[in-house]
């Protein structure tokens, strides 16, 4: 059997739609933990509004935020997966059909970078990253729409043989420059090493890791703990109201590289939009997030 373009079209459109109408379970838990630990009364009130908004959107099928972002998908292709048609075109067709049918309508956020013309189509849209997964007979699809709060304040710098203090100071500098603009409490992803392009990819993928899941290597897990503590000492707080919770989590990914070391920092806003599913060769679907 083979995975059909029609099922890919259906699943990717549904993942996008669902990502706009709720928040991941780990993110709700992150907000609840932030509320319990927060010492600032205004910040606690803001966190309660966030949770109430998320629950209302989920219960009523509404959008949590009017900024629905642009379509971004991360796809792991199993080396044993079979396809009966074009995968990339199916994802494009799924988004196009969603634009025509979704209620409420999506705002035209897809922007031509040279003319600033806005619409729903454009070169490279949807943005799709493909990776391989050895031995798997499925494709694993994560949808993480890129909106202003999760896209505008990302940054990267390339260092030569930096020590950990230099790397951590740079991450904190990016957070300080971003301030409350990414709509905190945020999830912060950090990519260290590899190449220029791969560091950015690692940073974005790090934001997709569930809140509360530390890096398996103790050295990296310690970096994550130090950075989270430092970020929350900035005092920006939920939506810039002040307080102890500017970030729910900091996740670090790294790769070996040359002596030059890129360090990339990415943000996901408090909604932390992330939906995920697998499609198997028999066209069965497993909803993961």
C-alpha positions, 0 to 999 in steps of 0.5 A: 500500500502507499500514502496518497496525496489526498490523505497528505492534503487532508492531514496537513490542512487539518493540522494547520486548522487545529493549531489555530484553535488550541494550545498543546497540553504541555503548554497549558501545563507550563502556563499553570506552573507559571501561574503557581510560581508567579509572585507578580499579581498583574502577571498572575492575572495575565496568565489566567486570561491566557489560560481562559482564552485557550480553553474558550478557543478550544471549547468554541472552535475559535482562533486563539489569535488573529495572527494565524501566521504562515504555513510551516511544516516539519516532515520526517519521511520514513525510509520504508514509506511509500507514496502514490503521488507528489508529496510537496504538491499535496501540502500546497493543495491542502493549504489552498483548500483550507484558505477557501473553506476555513471559518473564520477566514485567514488573514492574508499573511503570506507576504512577497519580501520584495514588493510587500504584496500580501495574499495566501500564495507565494514562492516557497509556500508552504514552507516545508522541511524534510528529514529522513527517519530510518526504518519507519513506514510512515511520514511524521508531520509537525505543523507550527505556523510562523506568526509575528510573535514566533518569527520576528525576533529570532537572531543568529551570530557566528563566533570563533571557538566560543566558550559557554559563557560567550554562547549563553551571554549571546542568547540572553542578549537576544532575549533582552533585545526581544523584550516582551515583543514575542508575547511571553511567556515564550518557549526559546529554542537555541541551535549551536554549531553545525553550519549557518543554515543548520543552526537556525533549523536546530533552533526552530526544532528545539522550540518544538520539544515538549515543555519540561523535556530536558536535553538527554545530555547533562552538559546541555541540560545544565545550559538549558537550566541556567538560561531559563533562570537567567531569562526569567530574571529579566523581569519582562513577565507575561505579555510584558506585565512584569514578573517571574515568567518570561519563558516557560522553557529553554531548549538547546540543540547542538551539532558538531561543526568547524571552529566557527560556531553559529548560535541561533535563537528562536522563539515560540509565543505563549500559544506555542502552536504545534500539532503533529500526526503520522500517516502510515503506508496503509493510510491510517493516521495517528494523532500525536499532538 
